[in-house]
Amino acid sequence: MVATAFTIGAAQEQARQALKGMSDSPGQQAQLILADLLDRPRAWILAHPEFILGEADKRSFGVALARLTNGEPLPYVLGWWEFYGRRFRLAPSVLIPRPESELLVEKALERLKLTPPPVKIVDVGTGSGCLGVTLAAEVPDIRLAVTDVSLETLHVARRNAREYGVDGRISFVQADLLEPLAGPFDLVVANLPYVPSSALRGMPAGRREPGLALDGGRDGLELTGRLLHSLPGKLSPTGAAFLEIGADQGTAVQSAAKAALPDADVQITRDLAGHDRVIEIRCGAHA
Ligand SMILES: C[S@@+](CC[C@H](N)C(=O)[O-])C[C@H]1O[C@@H](n2cnc3c(N)ncnc32)[C@H](O)[C@@H]1O
């Protein structure tokens, strides 16, 4: 029997069939896997449906597709995801970076333009390092600390920092929030877990991504509340903090921030979908 050639077009069709009812974009998922496997741009994959995959690539595609049909998110299957125009390596212990978190980067970059050096910066709960590494890559002369409770996660963040040549300007600290760090910091950025435990149980992400990265306790604000509470001792008198929050947490977080730092200017910014997304706390002269 003559085996039929397994082309890019056939691989995409196989993905469409296998992921029917599971994914809105099976063709796109197949294209990203093929682009990664064949080390070609996605546009090339789209333009060459007749290209025949070698045996090893065909097997690898089959393994990737099986992982997707098993419910594993595409970024974990690929082993990376894009954030602020850069690829970040992932591991099962690390949250997949979300596009809405890019708002934190934008806020931090704006703030850094107004803050005279040297600037003391920390990214709390760094995960893949997407926030801290992006800041270090975007602003060549800054140094910063990144913290996470998970050592495994810090290894991934360090690897990402190395990839972009910024590991020498970042201290990687295993810590509960800011606990061991002296401060005072001019800039604190944090995307801490903020999903209420009960809501997490009903969410697909709750089954597929690390609970340590998502679970914000009973009301979702356990870690954010603790961080806010620690800021008076850790934020410089002219410092700023930008924290990602859940869509319905703006009012509660604003009150908690005002209670912790009564003299600070506290604002909530919405994301492109119109949801509360970032709390901005500005102290002192730059407020
Ligand atoms: C929502 S993820 C964010 C990861 C990354 N900053 C991002 O934006 O994609 C939260 C991160 O906080 C870490 N984390 C959880 N509890 C923590 C704590 N008490 N202190 C420091 N980090 C913590 C988790 O391990 C996880 O990496």
The ligand as an ORCA input file, in Angstrom:
! r2SCAN-3c Opt
* xyz 0 1
  C      -1.409     35.980     37.840
  S       0.203     35.259     37.872
  C       1.052     36.538     37.011
  C       2.317     36.131     36.347
  C       2.914     37.227     35.468
  N       3.309     38.384     36.248
  C       1.946     37.630     34.384
  O       1.504     38.794     34.399
  O       1.633     36.806     33.514
  C       0.628     35.473     39.566
  C       2.011     35.034     39.982
  O       2.126     35.320     41.388
  C       2.808     34.266     42.037
  N       2.429     34.287     43.442
  C       1.377     33.696     44.059
  N       1.378     33.974     45.370
  C       2.458     34.766     45.605
  C       3.009     35.375     46.774
  N       2.433     35.233     47.961
  N       4.137     36.093     46.637
  C       4.740     36.240     45.425
  N       4.267     35.681     44.291
  C       3.140     34.960     44.378
  C       2.389     33.018     41.275
  O       3.325     31.979     41.436
  C       2.297     33.545     39.838
  O       3.513     33.367     39.155
*
